[in-house]
């Protein structure tokens, strides 16, 4: 599915069918995502320890590091599947994890606020999490209709466009059990995109796939990264994919960013000893 990358100024205008383009640059100048001294703990176990980092609008950022270093927790916090213990997460200049009180102070977010906030964010999980009793088309249209209030005809039109994008236009009436793992993951990607997210979170999306299916899913995600301005935050152990699609790579260990930089810098000339150890083990 190789596709020539579009020039940055044209990417938003020529996004693939079914994907709503977003501005490449924030009108307000602030990062699209910012973690501000974020701590996540479970009882006495600290998973994220005073985490600070930001993601610009349209940027593709990959999180690498050993298992248990906190990478997936970051995505779960952004998806509001977990709540922060301390600190604040900001999305497009507004607090995600908190709400502003009348006096201007920040208080922990209500469930209503979290439901509204997560509309900006889509996530593709390790496991496909498709509804087994629903056909492919309904798996993709259910959330746009019931969460976004989209007209069903419009939702189905978008779903068909997205299925064409992911190479599954002939599987509209199939049930998930009739699809291969790679096909199910493509449906899951289409389902996430159907919500028109500003931010797409990818959590080890090839880890549950047979090895021969991995390349096709990574090629699809690479096409989306190159040909749209959607902001992507990706956790992966596929280092070649991280090198190809990222503008920035963050190396995590023990709940902290130990090194951040361009793929060329991180993979070719890492500065931190822990980064060198990790890359020596996985490359």
ABEGO torsion letter per residue (X at the ends): XBBBBBBAAAAAAABBBGBBBBBABBAAGBBABBBBGBBBBBEABBABBGBBBBBBBGBBBBBBEBBGAGAAAAAAAAAGABBBABEBBBBGGBBAABBBBAAGBBBBBBAAAAAAAAAABBBBBABAGBBAABBAAAAAAAAAAAAAGBBAAAAAAAAAAAAAAAGAAAAAABBAAABBAAAAAAAAAAAAAAAGBABBBBBGAAAABBAAAAAAAAAAAAAAAAABABBBBBBBABAAAAAAABABBBBBBGGBBABBEBAAAAAABBABAAAAAAAAAAX
